[in-house]
Amino acid sequence: MTTAHTTTDNKAVVQQALAALLASGDVDALASVLTDDFVHHRPDASAGKEEWLAAVRAAYGHIAGMQVDVGHMLADGDLVMLHSRRRLPEGGPEITVVDIWRFAGGRIAEAWEIIEPTAEAAAHMAWWALPA
């Protein structure tokens, strides 16, 4: 018999995996909550589970000690969304990030990520100013 996961369960999975990664660099904490056919999407590329985990492992050296300030964490059905601001250690730049995770069977099956350097946000609004 399969146990249905609630939005609260899904939200807790994200919170626990993120906390483990930030506290100790435990990439395996992420691996254990991903489905085998997990796909990570960004506007510029997509990656499968092993490729994405390898990228996280490679990046961890310079993101260790990163400060994450969660603005919003919302869960609805099989989706969890996290809006956060992240700052690299030693005065590194701040980025604003939106992550969306889709769950299947209690594990993360798909993720979408949008990252914007916070200092560049105003410049990125220029495309709204279309000529009349």
N, C-alpha and C positions, 0 to 999 in steps of 0.2 A: 504494500500500500504506500502511496506517495503522500507526503505531507505538503499541503499547500502553504507557501510562505506568504506572510502578510507584508504590507508596506512597511510596518514597523520592523519586521525581521530583515527586510532588504536594506532598510536604512541602517540598522545595527551592523550589518555585514560591511557596508561602506565605511562607517565610523571606525570599526575595529581594525580593518585592513589599513586605513589611512593612519590611524594612531600607531600601529605596529611599524609601518614603514618610516614614519617620522621619528619615532622613538629610537629605533635601532637599525634602520636600513634593511629591515627584514622583507626582501623582495619575495621570498617564499610565502609570506603571509598573503601577498597578492595572488601568487600562482595558485594557491589552494582554493581561492574563491572564484576562479575563472573557469568557464566551461572549456573543454578541449578545443572547440571550434570558435573560441572567442575572437572577436575582431575589434580593433581600436581604430576609430576614424578621426581624422583631422581634416581641415579644409585642403591641405596640401598632400595628404598621403593616408593610406590605411595600412595596418599591420596585423598579422596573426598573433596568436598567443606568445609563441616562443620569441618571435622577432620583437614584440613590444616589451616582453620581460627583459630581454637582452639590452634593449635601449634604456630601460629604467635602471638596470644594474650599472650600465656604463655611465649614466648621468649622475648616479647617486654620489659619486665622489665630490662633485661640485655643488650638489644641492643638500648635502648633509648639513643639518642645522637650520634648514630653511624654516622660516616662520610662516605659518598658515593661519590666517584669520578668516574663519567661516562667517560669511554674511547670511547665507540662507542654505538650508538643506531641506528639500521637499521630496516627499515620496507619494506616488500615485500609482496604484496597481503594480505593474512590473517595472516601473521606472523610478529612479532616484536621481535628483538633480542637486548639484552642489555649486554654489557661487562663492568664490573665495578670492582673497587678495593674498599673494605670496611674495615674500621678500627673501632673497638669498642672504646668507650670513655676511657679516662684515660690510654692511651698507650696500649690498648689491641692489640692483634695480627691482622695483615692485612690478608684479604682473597681476592682472585680473584674469581669473580663469572661470569658465563654466564647464563643468563635467556633467554628462548625462549617462547613466548606466541603465541598461535593460537587463532584467533578470529572467532566467529560465531555470526552473527546478531548484531555486535557492542559491544559484550561482550567477555570476555576471557573464552574460553571453555577448554583450556588445557595449561599446563605450564611444562617446563622442566628446571631443575636447576642443574648446575655443580658448586661445590664449592671446591676450593683448597687453603690451607694455602700458602700464597705467599712465605714464608720462606722455604717451603718444595718443591717448584717447581723444583729445580735442581735435587733433589733426585728422583723425580718422572720420570725424563727423563732416568733413568738407564735402563729401559726395552727396550729402543731403541738400546742400546749397546749389540746387540746379538753377540754371538761368530761367527767367520767367518767359 
